[in-house]
Amino acid sequence: QIQQYKDYWWSNPKRHLDTQKSNHTFTTGYNRFLRKLKKIAEQEVMYEADGDLLREVVLSYPPKTDSRSRAVTCLTDFATFHKIDLPPHFRSYGEGYTASSVEDRYIPSDEEIIRVYHTLSDPLLKNAYALMATYGLRPHECFTLNYDFFSDKQCVRTHKSTKTGERIVFPLPPEWIDVFNITPGMGLPPLQQKNRFTQVDASAPSSKNYGYAITHAFKDEGGLPFKAYDLRHAYAIRTISQGLNPSVASKLMGHSLQIHSSVYHRHMQLSVIEQELARITL
């Protein structure tokens, strides 16, 4: 049943219009839940999936998490394909997760970002770190950047195959171009192939393979006070603190305005209040 569903998923012609993006979608949104389905079925010696088994897979993930929400999406589609009757209110198991969970994470200050940069021992990681910090990039976006506007505007362009496609991103703050000595085509950490990130087209590494290269390098450094992705969150909060229009900031981040506002809602509220208090004080 799992293999039949995989064949069905990949048989859709649109999956092959952009293989790299489809690899990312399948790896993060489907394959890991199908692996969990197989594992639980083997443990319980079940040879055919039913609604109760699919519910058990979903409930193996904590409530109100991205993983459970994605599991519901994947296994609902799996059940539809195989004409499996799902338990009542199956979709409700995936509710309660919101992207605003980022609000409770530790976000480094600009001073700390610069300080940690100078402690890094791997020069290739320093390059990736500089790009993520200065442009708010996702880890995998660093590997396929276009620098055609860099000499004139100091901006970079993400590739269409990345998670949210092509967008132009400006440095914030601009002086970090010199602080981190950013130049076009800088070397980056080597790709790390993981079995769980397998793909259909080996000539087009998945976004997960690219992203893991940087997170792996981060872990090798050891003892860093924040994660690689927190550099992106710090960039987003910097756009808020400097008063950038949210619609422009969301475009720089590769978000919809709705997602951007949801993720950084608390920071946006604080920024507005601080600006109003400053205006009254003046």
C-alpha positions as CSV (number, residue, x, y, z in Angstrom):
1,Q,0.0,0.0,0.0
2,I,2.8,2.4,0.8
3,Q,4.6,1.7,-2.4
4,Q,1.4,2.1,-4.4
5,Y,0.8,5.5,-2.8
6,K,4.4,6.6,-3.5
7,D,4.0,5.6,-7.2
8,Y,0.7,7.4,-7.3
9,W,2.2,10.6,-5.7
10,W,5.1,10.7,-8.1
11,S,2.9,9.9,-11.2
12,N,1.4,13.3,-11.0
13,P,3.1,15.2,-13.9
14,K,3.4,18.4,-11.9
15,R,5.8,16.6,-9.5
16,H,8.3,16.6,-12.4
17,L,8.1,20.2,-13.4
18,D,10.5,21.1,-10.5
19,T,12.1,17.9,-9.2
20,Q,14.1,19.6,-6.5
21,K,11.1,21.2,-5.0
22,S,9.0,18.0,-5.2
23,N,11.9,16.1,-3.5
24,H,11.6,18.6,-0.6
25,T,7.8,18.3,-0.4
26,F,7.8,14.5,-0.5
27,T,10.7,14.2,2.1
28,T,9.3,16.6,4.6
29,G,5.6,16.3,4.1
30,Y,5.0,12.6,3.2
31,N,7.8,10.1,3.3
32,R,8.7,10.4,7.0
33,F,5.0,9.7,7.9
34,L,4.9,6.7,5.6
35,R,8.0,5.4,7.3
36,K,6.3,5.8,10.6
37,L,3.3,4.0,9.3
38,K,5.5,1.1,8.2
39,K,7.3,1.0,11.5
40,I,4.1,0.9,13.6
41,A,2.5,-1.7,11.3
42,E,5.5,-3.9,11.6
43,Q,5.4,-3.6,15.4
44,E,1.8,-4.6,15.5
45,V,2.2,-7.3,12.7
46,M,-0.4,-5.6,10.5
47,Y,-0.4,-6.2,6.8
48,E,-3.1,-3.8,5.7
49,A,-3.7,-0.2,6.8
50,D,-7.0,0.8,8.3
51,G,-8.4,3.9,9.9
52,D,-7.4,2.9,13.4
53,L,-3.8,2.3,12.4
54,L,-3.6,5.7,10.6
55,R,-5.0,7.4,13.8
56,E,-2.3,5.6,15.9
57,V,0.4,7.0,13.6
58,V,-1.0,10.5,13.9
59,L,-1.3,10.3,17.7
60,S,2.4,9.2,18.0
61,Y,3.2,12.9,17.4
62,P,2.7,15.4,20.2
63,P,-0.5,17.5,19.9
64,K,-0.4,21.0,18.5
65,T,2.8,20.4,16.6
66,D,3.8,20.9,13.0
67,S,4.6,17.1,12.7
68,R,1.1,16.0,13.8
69,S,-0.5,18.6,11.4
70,R,1.6,17.3,8.5
71,A,0.9,13.7,9.4
72,V,-2.8,14.3,9.2
73,T,-2.4,15.9,5.8
74,C,-0.3,13.0,4.4
75,L,-2.4,10.1,5.9
76,T,-5.7,11.7,4.9
77,D,-4.4,11.7,1.3
78,F,-3.1,8.1,1.7
79,A,-6.6,7.0,3.0
80,T,-8.4,8.8,0.1
81,F,-6.2,7.0,-2.4
82,H,-6.7,3.6,-0.8
83,K,-10.4,4.3,0.0
84,I,-9.8,3.7,3.7
85,D,-12.5,4.9,6.1
86,L,-11.0,7.2,8.6
87,P,-12.2,7.6,12.2
88,P,-14.6,10.5,12.9
89,H,-13.0,13.9,13.2
90,F,-9.7,12.5,12.0
91,R,-8.6,15.9,10.7
92,S,-9.2,17.6,14.1
93,Y,-6.1,15.7,15.5
94,G,-3.9,18.0,13.4
95,E,-5.4,21.2,14.7
96,G,-3.9,23.6,17.3
97,Y,-0.5,24.1,15.7
98,T,0.4,27.7,14.8
99,A,3.5,29.1,13.2
100,S,3.7,31.6,16.0
101,S,5.6,29.1,18.2
102,V,8.7,31.0,17.0
103,E,7.7,33.7,19.5
104,D,9.0,31.6,22.4
105,R,12.4,30.9,20.9
106,Y,15.6,32.5,21.9
107,I,16.6,35.0,19.2
108,P,20.2,36.3,19.1
109,S,20.9,40.0,19.2
110,D,22.9,41.7,16.4
111,E,25.9,42.0,18.8
112,E,25.8,38.3,19.6
113,I,25.5,37.3,16.0
114,I,28.7,39.2,15.2
115,R,30.5,37.8,18.3
116,V,29.6,34.2,17.5
117,Y,30.6,34.6,13.8
118,H,34.2,35.4,15.0
119,T,34.3,32.2,17.1
120,L,33.5,29.8,14.2
121,S,36.4,27.6,13.2
122,D,35.1,26.4,9.9
123,P,35.5,29.1,7.1
124,L,32.8,27.5,4.9
125,L,30.3,27.6,7.8
126,K,31.3,31.3,8.4
127,N,30.3,32.0,4.8
128,A,26.9,30.3,5.1
129,Y,26.4,32.0,8.5
130,A,27.1,35.4,7.0
131,L,24.6,34.9,4.2
132,M,21.8,33.7,6.6
133,A,22.4,36.5,9.0
134,T,22.7,39.3,6.5
135,Y,19.9,38.2,4.1
136,G,17.6,36.2,6.4
137,L,18.0,33.1,4.2
138,R,16.8,29.6,4.9
139,P,19.9,27.3,5.1
140,H,19.2,25.5,1.8
141,E,18.7,28.8,-0.1
142,C,22.4,29.7,0.4
143,F,23.5,27.1,-2.1
144,T,21.7,28.3,-5.2
145,L,21.9,32.0,-4.9
146,N,22.1,34.3,-7.9
147,Y,24.4,37.4,-7.5
148,D,23.4,39.2,-10.7
149,F,22.4,42.4,-8.7
150,F,25.0,42.2,-6.1
151,S,27.6,44.6,-7.5
152,D,25.0,47.3,-8.1
153,K,22.4,46.8,-5.3
154,Q,24.2,44.3,-2.9
155,C,21.1,42.2,-3.1
156,V,20.9,38.4,-3.9
157,R,18.2,36.4,-5.6
158,T,17.0,33.0,-4.4
159,H,16.5,30.2,-6.9
160,K,13.1,29.3,-8.2
161,S,13.6,25.7,-6.9
162,T,13.8,26.7,-3.3
163,K,11.0,26.4,-0.8
164,T,9.1,29.6,-1.7
165,G,10.7,30.2,-5.1
166,E,12.5,33.1,-6.5
167,R,12.7,36.4,-4.6
168,I,15.2,39.3,-4.3
169,V,16.6,39.9,-0.8
170,F,18.5,43.0,0.4
171,P,21.1,43.0,3.2
172,L,20.0,44.2,6.6
173,P,22.0,45.9,7.9
174,P,23.9,46.7,4.7
175,E,27.2,47.2,6.6
176,W,27.3,43.5,7.3
177,I,28.4,42.9,3.7
178,D,31.8,44.3,4.9
179,V,31.6,43.0,8.4
180,F,31.3,39.5,7.1
181,N,33.3,40.0,3.9
182,I,30.5,38.7,1.7
183,T,31.4,38.1,-1.9
184,P,29.6,36.3,-4.8
185,G,30.1,32.6,-5.0
186,M,31.6,32.1,-1.6
187,G,32.4,28.5,-0.6
188,L,29.8,26.6,1.5
189,P,29.8,23.5,3.6
190,P,29.8,20.2,1.6
191,L,26.5,18.4,1.0
192,Q,25.6,15.7,3.6
193,Q,23.6,12.9,2.0
194,K,21.2,11.3,4.5
195,N,19.2,8.1,3.7
196,R,16.0,9.7,4.9
197,F,16.5,12.5,2.4
198,T,16.5,10.2,-0.6
199,Q,15.3,11.7,-3.9
200,V,14.1,10.6,-7.3
201,D,16.7,12.6,-9.3
202,A,20.1,12.2,-7.7
203,S,21.5,15.0,-9.9
204,A,19.1,17.5,-8.1
205,P,19.9,17.4,-4.3
206,S,16.8,18.1,-2.2
207,S,16.4,21.2,-0.1
208,K,16.8,18.9,2.9
209,N,20.3,17.8,1.7
210,Y,21.3,21.4,1.3
211,G,19.9,22.5,4.6
212,Y,21.4,19.5,6.5
213,A,24.8,20.5,5.3
214,I,24.6,23.7,7.3
215,T,22.9,22.3,10.3
216,H,25.4,19.5,10.4
217,A,28.3,22.0,10.3
218,F,26.6,24.0,13.1
219,K,26.5,20.9,15.3
220,D,30.1,20.1,14.5
221,E,31.1,23.5,16.0
222,G,29.5,22.6,19.3
223,G,28.3,24.9,22.0
224,L,26.7,27.5,19.8
225,P,24.0,29.4,21.8
226,F,21.4,29.3,19.0
227,K,20.5,27.3,15.9
228,A,21.2,28.2,12.3
229,Y,17.6,29.0,11.5
230,D,17.5,31.6,14.3
231,L,19.6,33.8,12.1
232,R,16.7,34.0,9.8
233,H,14.3,34.9,12.6
234,A,16.7,37.6,13.8
235,Y,16.6,39.1,10.3
236,A,12.8,39.1,10.4
237,I,12.7,40.8,13.7
238,R,15.3,43.3,12.5
239,T,12.9,44.4,9.7
240,I,10.2,45.0,12.3
241,S,12.4,46.9,14.7
242,Q,13.6,49.2,11.9
243,G,10.1,50.0,10.9
244,L,10.0,48.2,7.5
245,N,6.5,47.9,6.0
246,P,5.2,44.3,6.9
247,S,4.2,43.7,3.3
248,V,7.7,44.5,2.1
249,A,9.3,42.5,4.9
250,S,7.2,39.4,4.1
251,K,8.4,39.6,0.5
252,L,12.0,39.7,1.7
253,M,11.4,36.6,3.8
254,G,9.5,34.7,1.2
255,H,6.3,34.6,3.3
256,S,2.8,35.6,2.6
257,L,1.8,38.6,4.6
258,Q,-0.6,36.4,6.6
259,I,2.1,33.9,7.6
260,H,4.6,36.7,8.3
261,S,2.2,38.5,10.5
262,S,1.2,35.3,12.3
263,V,4.8,34.2,13.0
264,Y,6.1,37.5,14.2
265,H,2.8,38.9,15.6
266,R,4.1,39.6,19.1
267,H,7.2,41.4,17.9
268,M,5.2,43.5,15.5
269,Q,2.8,44.5,18.4
270,L,5.8,45.5,20.6
271,S,7.3,47.5,17.8
272,V,4.1,49.5,17.2
273,I,3.7,50.2,20.9
274,E,7.3,51.3,21.3
275,Q,7.1,53.6,18.3
276,E,3.9,55.2,19.6
277,L,5.4,55.7,23.1
278,A,8.5,57.3,21.5
279,R,6.2,59.6,19.5
280,I,4.3,60.7,22.6
281,T,7.6,61.2,24.5
282,L,8.9,63.5,21.8
